[in-house]
Amino acid sequence: MAEGCMMALRYGMVFFNLLFWLGGCGILGVGVWLSVTQGSFATLSSSLPSLSAANLLIAVGTIIMVIGCLGCVGAVKESRPLLLTFFILLLLIFFLEILSIMLFFIYQDEIDHYAQQDLKKGLQLFGTEGNVGLTNAWMIVQTDFRCCGVTNLTDWFEVYNATRVPDSCCLEYSDNCGLDNPGTWWTAPCYERVKDWLNENLVALWIFALCTALTQILGLVFSMTMFCQAVKVETFYA
């Protein structure tokens, strides 16, 4: 009976971690693809230049792959140290995620203020040498969200020291369209536009978060159950 239960747990754990590992491979693959094909698309932040979508996906994918591999090998070999390591790492990530969400809601106003100030500092690097990624990022955001500047299109006036905006702020894009005729520029602030987009997709974001949490909880339950069962089996045959 114990052996049958252990076998079922092993297959369940292996299957779960195989999916976990494959998911990590997929995320890593997308990150590498973005890095190779969209290498010039970096980040809007001036203080965190390495915080790009590609780098984040590569980091997350690698972590998921390592944890999934630990769980898979631990289940196949019925290794208590590996199963326990898998459980501790997954539990640590789970708690860090909860802590991050709590801190975000507690300090939401401070985060908003810091983010806006940091983004405005990033505008000063727009179009400068060595900041092609940041320049492309702003062009894409302003074109896709039909907005201009961080909190106002006048944010760009301080960058150019003139009544001028990037061409990506124009309602109809054309070369040097941002030099004159303010009536043809987007007026909506990009920061608010992105926040509105996130609010519109809040249900999808929460569903994704709940699915992620459920997957992690299942991983914790599987690994600890198998760990305890391995201890019982070893004690039984001792």
C-alpha angles and dihedrals in degrees: 000000000000091000092050092050090047091051092051091049091048094053091045092049093046092048092047094049092044089058089044091052093045089051089053090049090052093050091046090049092052090048093051091046091052091046092052101038100030099030092139091058102090129148140310091225121095095194094048105040093161093055095099128145091248094051092046092051092047092050094046093044092050093050092049092048093051093047092045091050091051092052094045095050091042091054095046094047093034086229111174094199092053093044091049091047090050091050094048094047093047092046091049092051091046092053092045090053092051091046091050092051092048093049090047092056093041095050098030095127093048091047090050091052094046093047093051093049092047092049091050089053088052090057088067089065094052111127094002125131115277094018101088091128094055091045093052091046092056092046091052094045094048093046096045097041094037093230140123130218129348102281099353139002087248087073085082093054088069091050096051096029085227142076092276140117134188116276089248087072092065121107088224113028119232135143113286092358089136093063097079146356102062089195089077096055129097110253102191115105113244095221092059093041092055091046090051090050090052091049091050089053095040094115092054091047092051092047089052091048092049092048090050091049092047091050091051093047090051089051091051092048093047095048097045093044091051091046092052091045090051090053091050093048092049091048091047093053094040 
